[in-house]
Each structure stands twice: as structure tokens, then as C-alpha cells.
Amino acid sequence: MKSVPRLSRRTVLRGLGSTAIALPLLEEMLPAASAAAAKSVPTRSFNLFFGLGIPAPLQKEGYDGVIEPLKPLKDKLLILRQVDQVRCDQRGINAHFDGSSAAFTATPPNGEAKAGGASIDQFIRKNAHPNGMPAGMVPTLVAGTFFRRSRVSRYVHSYNEDGTVAAAMQERPRDVFERVFGTIQISNDLEPDARKERLKRSVLDSVVDQYKHYTGKNSPLGATSKARVNEHLERIREYEQRAYGLKKKDPNAPERPPTSKLLHGGSADPGGQGVDLTLDELTEEWRLMADLYALSIQLDRVRFGSLTFLAAGERIRLTGDYVFNGKKIYEFNDLKYRNGRTGDKGCSHEYWHEFREEKSNEHLRMHAHMKMRELAYFLNRLDEGENALEGNGKTILDNSLITISTESGDGRHNDVKRELSGIFHAITGANGRFKTGQILDVGREGLDVYNTMLETMGAPQRLGPADREKRAVDAIRV
């Protein structure tokens, strides 16, 4: 019998500068001699954060309410209600900051630039890879689309044990692209001509010879895998074009959208007074960010990190038609609905401060619903198509631990207990470790929930005080 050439699961094409393009999972990468090995999947843990939260009374509506966009994924999610983060309250600091610091750490903040301790993804990473990540991998990827800057834990949600950020925040799609796939150095990149030249070149240009090898007649790959490699590299080129606005070289390549109009850095948060955005501007950049982040997971370049869609206490004034399932259901116009008030008082975060259970809360509902739609967009990238399918027959979404959380259970600053209780959470199954397909009222502290998750994932570390009694939440695990 003719032997079949085998490739490493993490075969990469290496080019100029720091370029490293990983290949997708191919049949030639699966161990022929070991069915068990073929079915093995890596340990992954990601924290997915959204700003401002979902008031606890609205969570009672389940998939008939604002979390409706997650309904198609309900069999792959465990929705957790009545999670308490009150222990993370810091007197003199509002709960936007306290709640966001508690997300994924269950620990009070430690100053404006540090968390109070590790996030769950980093303890899981440390346990899964005690000697460090495999060569060439991005140890931790932290990225997001957000506009509220004060205090780091408003938008960063992956932390080391000492409370320092686990990785630098990547807030532009091109930054994510370069972090995952590398960069091309062209003379002095500080020179205007060099910057212009970068916009004409692709990282794929530097791996073209290797590409020809894997798709040519002497390739170790079969016809099906050759086609997948070709499709895969075209997808990377498409994302790169969208991120950089590269000049098109392939006449059949898709049209790229307009250059991003979003603000970044300090200008994105002018004194906490908010920024004006259209829904299309917001979601266009977020979805490119989500595509790139998901691609990095699919290529096994990243196994741990966090992704943020809008920061804690986010201050934006949004406009534009909101379409869901092909139907316009709302028109965002915060300035109008805020009666022309300017600055922070004209921003959508005021809907949360004004929440009343007995009222319709229409504008808050639509903002929260939109956030769930965008989170679902990212989750679907890990659950659809052959690029999301793994050797055990499940999808990346099925096999990973993705923890979704937020900052607030109500939003009204006049009652800390109410504001830091009832924090919405959702988790995926982590390859059969956690129950999915249900909504569970846990009625427990976030610390207990997170420590149960760590134990179930095999991590010996624990969050919170060392002398605190162990209080497992067995209802969440299989």
C-alpha cells in the first residue's frame, strides 16, 4: 500500500518579515494510526464581553426577549442567570468599572490599570500549557471594538495572575491581522512612501513559492486538500484587503468596503462625552474583527484570550436602521430619543440608568438585542462550515469554552447590590464538560461559578481568597 504523506497539524507557510500563514485542518494532518488522536481537540478558553449588560428582569424573558438572536445557538449554550458579583464592589467607584473588572475574574479591581487577579482563560492556559504555548502560536489574543477608555478593565478581559493584562489590546482589524499573520517590513515604515507601498503588498506575496508547492503537481496534498488551501488563502487575502484597503490584484476578488471611519485611541473617548456612530460603521468593523479573530482560532494560531464588543459604561450615540432576520424592527437615533441632549446625556448608556421594570424600555431593549446579534455573528463563525469542523466531528464552538459576560445586572447606580447581582452569563459546552441547551437560575456568586468551571476544565488554580470554602456549582456540569 502506498504511504500517504503526513503534515503537522500546525504547518505554516513562512515568508518575509514575521509572516506566518497557517494552513487549515487537512486530511493529511490527521494521524492515520490513531483514531483517538484524530478525535482529539485542543483546550481553548475565550472571554466574550459586551458592555452595559442586560437588566435581570429582562433576562426572565429568555429567548423571547433581548437574547433572541442567540436562540439558533441555544443547544450549544448554557444561559446562566442570577449570578452575583457584589463581592467585587469597591466603594467610591461606580459599578460600570467594578462589574467589568469582575467579569471572568470574580475579583475586585486593583487600581485603574490592573485587575484584582487572573481571568479564567489564563488559569486554563497555564494548566494546559505549563511550559508555554507551542512555537509560533499567539499566546493570548485580546481584541475588541469599543469607545470608552477610562480604566483598562472596561475593555480588556484577559489577565495574568498578578492582575496585569495578558496581552496588548488590538482595537483595529489590521492590528489583529498583523498580530496573527505577521507583517511585511518595507524599508522605513515611518516614511510616507513606505506606508503607501505597504498598501500595495500582501503578506501572501511572500509565501507564493510555498503556495505553489502545496497546490502544484508535486504537492503532498490530495485534490480536495489543494482546493481547501487555495480557498483558505483567498479568504486571508479578502480579510487583508478589508483590513488594509489593499489594491486589488485579483479581478475576481470581492469588493472591499470603504475605509473605516471609526475613531481609535484617545479620540474615541473625548472626555467621556461619547461619540456619534452609524450602525453600519459599528458593525462593519466589528464583523471584520470577529472574522479575523475566528479565523485565528480556526487556524490554531490562538487558543486563549478575550474579545470585547463595546466597553463597560459605553458612551455612543447610534443612528441607523436595525434589521433582524431580514426585517427592519427599529431605527436607532439616540440623539432624537434623548430629546436632543448632548454629550454623555445623549448616549445610549442613559437607557440603562433609567431602566424601570414597569416600563417598556424600548430603546434599551433594542440596543441589547443588537449586541446579542453581533455576539451571535462571532459565535456562528466558529460553528458554520467545514473550517469550523474538528476531528471529533464537533465544531470549534462545541469544543471550546467560550464564556460570555458583562458588567451589570440592572444599571441604576443607586443600589450596588441590585446593580452587581443578576449578571448575565452564558457558556459553551467545552467538548461535553458543561450542560448546554438550557437556561439555569444559579443564584450563586460568580466566584463559585468560575471556580467550578476551572475545576471542570482540569485547572488546579482557584480564584478568590485561599481560605474561602469551596462551593461547587454542580448544576452547570455534565
C-alpha positions as CSV (number, residue, x, y, z in Angstrom):
1,M,0.0,0.0,0.0
2,K,1.3,3.4,-0.9
3,S,2.1,5.5,2.2
4,V,0.2,8.8,2.5
5,P,2.4,11.9,3.3
6,R,1.6,13.4,6.6
7,L,1.7,17.1,7.6
8,S,1.9,18.6,11.0
9,R,-1.4,19.9,12.3
10,R,0.2,23.3,12.5
11,T,2.0,23.5,9.2
12,V,2.6,27.1,8.3
13,L,3.9,29.0,5.2
14,R,6.7,31.3,6.3
15,G,7.7,34.4,4.4
16,L,9.3,37.8,4.7
17,G,9.3,39.8,8.0
18,S,7.2,37.9,10.6
19,T,4.8,36.5,8.1
20,A,3.4,33.0,9.1
21,I,0.3,31.7,7.3
22,A,-1.1,28.6,9.0
23,L,-2.9,26.0,6.8
24,P,-6.4,24.8,7.6
25,L,-7.1,21.3,9.0
26,L,-6.5,18.9,6.1
27,E,-7.0,15.2,5.9
28,E,-3.2,14.8,5.5
29,M,-2.8,16.2,9.0
30,L,-4.9,13.6,10.8
31,P,-2.9,10.7,12.3
32,A,-3.7,7.6,10.3
33,A,-2.7,5.1,13.0
34,S,-4.6,6.5,15.9
35,A,-8.3,7.2,15.7
36,A,-8.2,8.6,19.3
37,A,-5.6,11.1,18.2
38,A,-7.6,12.1,15.2
39,K,-10.5,12.9,17.5
40,S,-8.5,14.9,20.0
41,V,-9.0,18.7,20.1
42,P,-7.0,21.4,21.8
43,T,-8.1,23.1,25.0
44,R,-9.4,26.6,24.3
45,S,-10.9,29.3,26.5
46,F,-12.1,32.7,25.4
47,N,-13.9,35.5,27.2
48,L,-16.6,37.3,25.2
49,F,-17.6,40.6,26.8
50,F,-20.4,43.1,25.9
51,G,-21.0,46.5,27.6
52,L,-23.8,47.7,29.9
53,G,-25.4,44.4,30.5
54,I,-28.9,43.0,30.4
55,P,-31.2,44.1,33.3
56,A,-32.1,41.0,35.3
57,P,-35.9,41.4,34.8
58,L,-35.4,41.3,31.1
59,Q,-33.4,38.1,31.4
60,K,-36.5,36.4,32.7
61,E,-38.0,36.6,29.2
62,G,-35.5,34.1,27.9
63,Y,-35.2,33.7,24.2
64,D,-38.5,35.6,23.7
65,G,-36.7,38.8,24.8
66,V,-33.5,40.6,24.0
67,I,-31.4,37.4,23.8
68,E,-33.5,36.3,20.9
69,P,-30.5,36.5,18.4
70,L,-28.8,33.7,20.4
71,K,-31.8,31.3,20.0
72,P,-30.4,29.5,16.9
73,L,-27.4,28.6,19.1
74,K,-29.4,27.6,22.2
75,D,-28.5,23.9,22.0
76,K,-24.8,25.0,22.3
77,L,-25.2,27.5,25.1
78,L,-25.9,27.3,28.8
79,I,-27.5,30.6,29.9
80,L,-26.8,31.4,33.5
81,R,-29.0,33.9,35.4
82,Q,-28.8,35.2,38.9
83,V,-25.0,35.3,39.1
84,D,-23.9,37.6,41.9
85,Q,-20.7,39.8,41.7
86,V,-21.4,42.0,44.7
87,R,-18.2,40.9,46.4
88,C,-16.4,43.0,43.7
89,D,-17.9,46.3,44.8
90,Q,-15.4,49.0,45.5
91,R,-16.7,51.9,47.5
92,G,-16.3,55.2,45.6
93,I,-16.1,53.6,42.2
94,N,-19.2,53.1,40.1
95,A,-20.3,49.6,39.2
96,H,-19.5,50.0,35.5
97,F,-15.9,49.6,36.5
98,D,-16.4,47.1,39.3
99,G,-18.7,44.9,37.2
100,S,-16.4,44.8,34.2
101,S,-13.4,44.0,36.5
102,A,-15.4,41.2,38.0
103,A,-16.2,39.7,34.6
104,F,-14.2,36.5,34.2
105,T,-12.2,37.1,37.4
106,A,-14.8,37.4,40.1
107,T,-12.3,39.7,41.8
108,P,-12.5,43.4,42.7
109,P,-10.3,45.8,40.6
110,N,-6.8,46.7,41.7
111,G,-6.3,50.3,40.5
112,E,-7.1,51.7,37.1
113,A,-4.6,49.7,35.1
114,K,-4.8,46.2,36.7
115,A,-7.4,43.6,37.6
116,G,-7.6,42.1,41.0
117,G,-6.2,38.7,39.7
118,A,-6.3,36.2,36.9
119,S,-9.1,35.7,34.4
120,I,-10.4,32.1,33.9
121,D,-8.8,31.8,30.4
122,Q,-5.3,32.4,31.8
123,F,-5.6,29.8,34.5
124,I,-6.8,27.3,31.9
125,R,-4.0,28.3,29.6
126,K,-1.4,27.8,32.3
127,N,-2.7,24.4,33.2
128,A,-3.0,23.2,29.6
129,H,0.5,24.5,28.6
130,P,2.6,24.7,31.8
131,N,5.8,25.0,29.7
132,G,4.4,27.7,27.4
133,M,2.5,27.6,24.1
134,P,3.7,25.7,21.1
135,A,6.2,27.6,19.0
136,G,4.7,30.1,16.6
137,M,1.3,30.5,18.4
138,V,0.0,33.8,19.7
139,P,-0.1,33.1,23.5
140,T,-3.1,35.3,24.1
141,L,-5.2,37.4,21.7
142,V,-7.0,40.4,23.2
143,A,-9.1,42.4,20.8
144,G,-12.3,44.4,20.6
145,T,-14.4,47.3,19.2
146,F,-15.1,49.8,21.9
147,F,-15.1,53.6,22.7
148,R,-14.9,54.0,26.4
149,R,-11.3,54.2,27.6
150,S,-11.0,55.2,31.2
151,R,-9.7,52.3,33.3
152,V,-8.3,49.3,31.5
153,S,-10.7,46.6,32.7
154,R,-13.6,48.4,31.0
155,Y,-12.4,46.9,27.7
156,V,-9.6,44.3,28.4
157,H,-10.8,41.0,29.7
158,S,-7.9,38.7,29.9
159,Y,-5.5,39.0,32.9
160,N,-2.4,37.3,34.4
161,E,-2.3,36.1,38.0
162,D,-0.8,39.4,39.2
163,G,-3.6,41.3,37.6
164,T,-1.6,42.7,34.6
165,V,-3.1,42.5,31.2
166,A,-2.4,39.1,29.5
167,A,-1.8,40.8,26.1
168,A,-2.0,44.2,24.4
169,M,-5.4,45.2,23.2
170,Q,-5.8,45.1,19.4
171,E,-8.5,47.5,18.5
172,R,-8.1,47.8,14.7
173,P,-8.7,44.9,12.4
174,R,-5.3,45.5,10.7
175,D,-3.6,45.2,14.2
176,V,-5.3,41.8,14.7
177,F,-4.3,40.7,11.2
178,E,-0.6,41.6,11.9
179,R,-0.7,40.0,15.3
180,V,-1.9,36.7,13.9
181,F,-0.3,36.6,10.4
182,G,2.7,38.9,10.8
183,T,3.9,42.0,8.9
184,I,6.0,42.9,5.9
185,Q,8.8,45.3,6.6
186,I,9.3,47.7,3.7
187,S,12.4,49.9,4.2
188,N,11.5,52.5,6.8
189,D,7.8,52.0,7.7
190,L,7.8,55.5,9.2
191,E,8.3,57.1,5.8
192,P,5.1,58.1,3.9
193,D,6.3,56.3,0.7
194,A,6.8,53.1,2.7
195,R,3.3,53.3,4.2
196,K,1.9,53.7,0.7
197,E,3.9,50.7,-0.6
198,R,2.5,48.6,2.3
199,L,-0.9,49.2,1.0
200,K,0.0,47.7,-2.4
201,R,1.5,44.5,-1.0
202,S,0.0,41.4,0.7
203,V,1.6,39.1,3.3
204,L,0.7,36.3,0.8
205,D,3.1,37.7,-1.7
206,S,6.0,36.5,0.4
207,V,4.7,32.9,0.6
208,V,3.8,32.5,-3.1
209,D,6.5,29.9,-3.8
210,Q,5.3,27.7,-0.9
211,Y,1.7,28.2,-2.0
212,K,2.6,26.9,-5.5
213,H,4.3,23.9,-3.9
214,Y,1.3,22.9,-1.9
215,T,-1.1,23.4,-4.8
216,G,1.1,22.1,-7.6
217,K,1.8,18.7,-9.1
218,N,4.5,17.8,-6.6
219,S,2.3,18.7,-3.7
220,P,1.9,16.1,-0.8
221,L,-1.8,17.0,-0.8
222,G,-4.7,15.4,-2.5
223,A,-7.1,17.2,-4.8
224,T,-9.6,18.1,-2.0
225,S,-6.9,19.5,0.2
226,K,-5.4,21.5,-2.6
227,A,-8.7,23.1,-3.2
228,R,-9.1,23.9,0.5
229,V,-5.6,25.5,0.6
230,N,-6.5,27.7,-2.3
231,E,-9.8,28.7,-0.8
232,H,-8.2,29.3,2.5
233,L,-5.5,31.7,1.1
234,E,-8.1,33.6,-0.9
235,R,-10.1,34.1,2.3
236,I,-7.0,35.5,4.0
237,R,-6.4,37.9,1.1
238,E,-10.0,39.0,1.3
239,Y,-9.7,39.8,5.0
240,E,-6.4,41.6,4.4
241,Q,-8.0,43.7,1.7
242,R,-10.8,44.6,4.1
243,A,-8.4,45.5,6.9
244,Y,-5.9,47.5,4.9
245,G,-7.7,48.6,1.8
246,L,-5.1,46.9,-0.4
247,K,-5.1,47.5,-4.1
248,K,-6.8,44.5,-5.7
249,K,-4.7,42.2,-7.7
250,D,-7.3,39.5,-8.4
251,P,-10.1,40.8,-10.7
252,N,-12.4,38.1,-9.2
253,A,-11.7,39.1,-5.6
254,P,-14.6,40.6,-3.7
255,E,-15.1,44.4,-3.5
256,R,-13.7,45.8,-0.3
257,P,-15.8,48.1,1.9
258,P,-14.9,51.8,2.4
259,T,-12.0,52.6,4.8
260,S,-13.1,52.5,8.4
261,K,-14.4,55.8,9.8
262,L,-14.3,54.7,13.4
263,L,-12.2,56.6,15.9
264,H,-9.5,54.8,17.9
265,G,-7.2,55.7,20.8
266,G,-7.9,58.8,22.9
267,S,-10.1,60.5,20.3
268,A,-12.6,57.6,20.6
269,D,-13.4,58.8,24.1
270,P,-13.4,62.6,24.2
271,G,-13.6,63.2,27.9
272,G,-16.3,60.6,28.4
273,Q,-18.7,62.6,26.4
274,G,-19.4,60.0,23.8
275,V,-19.1,59.6,20.0
276,D,-21.5,59.5,17.1
277,L,-21.7,56.4,15.1
278,T,-23.9,54.8,12.5
279,L,-24.9,51.2,13.0
280,D,-23.2,50.2,9.7
281,E,-19.9,51.8,10.8
282,L,-20.0,50.0,14.1
283,T,-21.0,46.5,12.8
284,E,-18.8,46.6,9.7
285,E,-15.6,47.0,11.7
286,W,-16.8,44.7,14.5
287,R,-17.6,41.9,12.0
288,L,-14.2,42.2,10.3
289,M,-12.7,42.0,13.8
290,A,-14.9,38.9,14.6
291,D,-13.9,37.3,11.3
292,L,-10.2,37.7,11.9
293,Y,-10.5,36.5,15.5
294,A,-12.5,33.4,14.4
295,L,-10.0,32.7,11.6
296,S,-7.1,32.8,14.0
297,I,-8.9,30.2,16.1
298,Q,-9.7,28.0,13.1
299,L,-6.1,28.0,12.1
300,D,-5.0,27.0,15.6
301,R,-2.9,30.2,15.9
302,V,-4.8,31.2,19.1
303,R,-6.4,29.2,21.9
304,F,-6.9,31.8,24.6
305,G,-7.9,35.4,25.0
306,S,-10.8,37.8,25.0
307,L,-13.0,39.7,22.6
308,T,-14.9,42.8,23.5
309,F,-18.0,44.3,21.8
310,L,-18.5,47.7,23.4
311,A,-16.9,48.6,26.7
312,A,-18.3,48.9,30.2
313,G,-20.2,52.1,30.5
314,E,-20.0,52.5,26.8
315,R,-21.0,56.0,25.6
316,I,-22.1,56.1,22.0
317,R,-24.9,57.9,20.1
318,L,-26.1,55.5,17.5
319,T,-28.1,56.1,14.3
320,G,-29.4,53.8,11.6
321,D,-31.9,51.1,10.6
322,Y,-31.8,47.9,12.6
323,V,-32.6,44.9,10.5
324,F,-33.0,41.4,12.1
325,N,-33.9,38.3,10.2
326,G,-34.4,40.4,7.0
327,K,-36.9,42.8,8.6
328,K,-36.4,46.3,9.9
329,I,-37.5,46.3,13.5
330,Y,-36.2,49.6,14.8
331,E,-34.4,52.8,13.9
332,F,-31.5,53.8,16.1
333,N,-31.5,57.6,16.8
334,D,-30.2,58.2,20.3
335,L,-29.9,62.0,19.9
336,K,-33.6,62.1,19.0
337,Y,-34.8,59.7,21.7
338,R,-32.6,61.5,24.2
339,N,-34.6,64.7,23.4
340,G,-31.6,66.4,21.8
341,R,-29.4,66.2,24.9
342,T,-25.7,66.4,24.1
343,G,-22.6,64.8,25.5
344,D,-22.9,61.8,27.7
345,K,-26.5,62.5,28.5
346,G,-27.3,61.9,24.8
347,C,-25.7,58.5,24.8
348,S,-27.4,55.1,24.9
349,H,-25.9,54.2,28.3
350,E,-28.5,56.5,29.9
351,Y,-31.2,54.0,28.9
352,W,-29.6,51.6,31.5
353,H,-29.6,54.2,34.2
354,E,-33.2,55.0,33.6
355,F,-34.4,51.4,33.4
356,R,-37.7,50.6,35.2
357,E,-39.2,47.2,35.2
358,E,-42.7,48.5,34.8
359,K,-41.9,50.5,31.7
360,S,-41.4,49.3,28.1
361,N,-37.7,50.2,28.0
362,E,-37.9,50.0,24.2
363,H,-34.6,51.8,23.4
364,L,-32.6,49.7,25.9
365,R,-34.1,46.5,24.6
366,M,-33.1,47.3,21.0
367,H,-29.5,48.2,22.0
368,A,-29.2,45.0,24.0
369,H,-30.8,43.0,21.2
370,M,-28.4,44.4,18.7
371,K,-25.5,43.4,21.0
372,M,-26.7,39.8,21.1
373,R,-27.0,39.8,17.3
374,E,-23.4,40.8,17.0
375,L,-22.2,38.3,19.6
376,A,-24.1,35.6,17.6
377,Y,-22.3,36.7,14.5
378,F,-18.9,35.8,16.1
379,L,-20.2,32.6,17.6
380,N,-21.5,31.4,14.3
381,R,-18.1,31.9,12.7
382,L,-16.9,29.0,15.0
383,D,-19.9,26.8,14.2
384,E,-20.6,27.0,10.5
385,G,-18.8,25.4,7.5
386,E,-16.0,22.9,7.2
387,N,-13.5,25.3,8.6
388,A,-15.3,25.1,11.9
389,L,-15.4,21.3,12.0
390,E,-12.9,19.4,14.0
391,G,-11.5,15.8,14.1
392,N,-14.0,14.6,16.7
393,G,-16.9,15.6,14.4
394,K,-17.9,18.6,16.5
395,T,-17.4,22.3,15.8
396,I,-14.9,24.6,17.4
397,L,-17.8,26.2,19.2
398,D,-18.8,22.9,20.7
399,N,-15.3,22.1,21.7
400,S,-14.2,25.4,23.2
401,L,-15.0,27.1,26.5
402,I,-16.4,30.5,25.5
403,T,-17.7,32.5,28.4
404,I,-20.0,35.4,27.7
405,S,-20.5,38.1,30.4
406,T,-21.0,41.7,31.0
407,E,-20.8,44.3,33.8
408,S,-24.3,45.0,35.2
409,G,-27.5,43.3,36.2
410,D,-29.5,46.5,36.3
411,G,-27.7,49.7,35.5
412,R,-29.1,52.0,38.2
413,H,-26.2,53.4,40.3
414,N,-28.4,54.0,43.4
415,D,-28.3,50.3,44.5
416,V,-25.0,48.4,44.3
417,K,-26.5,45.1,45.3
418,R,-29.1,45.3,42.5
419,E,-26.5,46.5,40.0
420,L,-24.0,43.8,40.7
421,S,-26.5,41.0,41.1
422,G,-28.1,39.1,38.3
423,I,-25.2,39.4,35.9
424,F,-26.0,37.7,32.6
425,H,-23.6,34.8,31.7
426,A,-23.5,32.1,29.0
427,I,-21.0,29.4,28.4
428,T,-20.4,26.8,25.7
429,G,-20.1,23.1,26.3
430,A,-16.2,22.8,26.2
431,N,-16.4,19.4,24.5
432,G,-19.1,17.9,26.6
433,R,-18.0,19.2,30.0
434,F,-20.8,21.6,30.6
435,K,-24.6,21.3,30.2
436,T,-26.0,23.2,27.2
437,G,-29.4,23.7,25.8
438,Q,-31.0,25.2,28.9
439,I,-31.4,28.4,30.9
440,L,-30.3,28.0,34.5
441,D,-31.1,30.2,37.5
442,V,-27.9,29.5,39.5
443,G,-28.4,32.0,42.4
444,R,-24.7,31.9,43.3
445,E,-21.6,34.0,43.3
446,G,-19.6,34.4,40.2
447,L,-16.6,33.2,42.2
448,D,-18.3,29.8,42.7
449,V,-19.3,29.6,39.1
450,Y,-15.9,30.4,37.8
451,N,-14.1,28.1,40.2
452,T,-16.4,25.3,39.2
453,M,-15.5,26.0,35.6
454,L,-11.8,25.9,36.3
455,E,-12.1,22.6,38.2
456,T,-14.1,21.0,35.4
457,M,-11.5,22.1,32.9
458,G,-8.8,20.4,35.0
459,A,-7.2,23.6,36.2
460,P,-6.0,23.3,39.9
461,Q,-5.8,27.1,40.4
462,R,-8.6,28.9,42.2
463,L,-9.9,32.5,42.1
464,G,-10.6,34.5,45.3
465,P,-9.4,34.1,48.9
466,A,-7.3,30.9,49.5
467,D,-9.2,30.2,52.7
468,R,-12.7,30.5,51.2
469,E,-14.8,27.4,51.5
470,K,-15.2,25.5,48.2
471,R,-18.7,25.9,46.9
472,A,-19.1,24.0,43.6
473,V,-22.0,24.7,41.3
474,D,-22.6,21.2,40.1
475,A,-25.7,22.1,38.2
476,I,-23.6,23.6,35.3
477,R,-21.5,20.5,34.6
478,V,-22.4,17.3,32.8
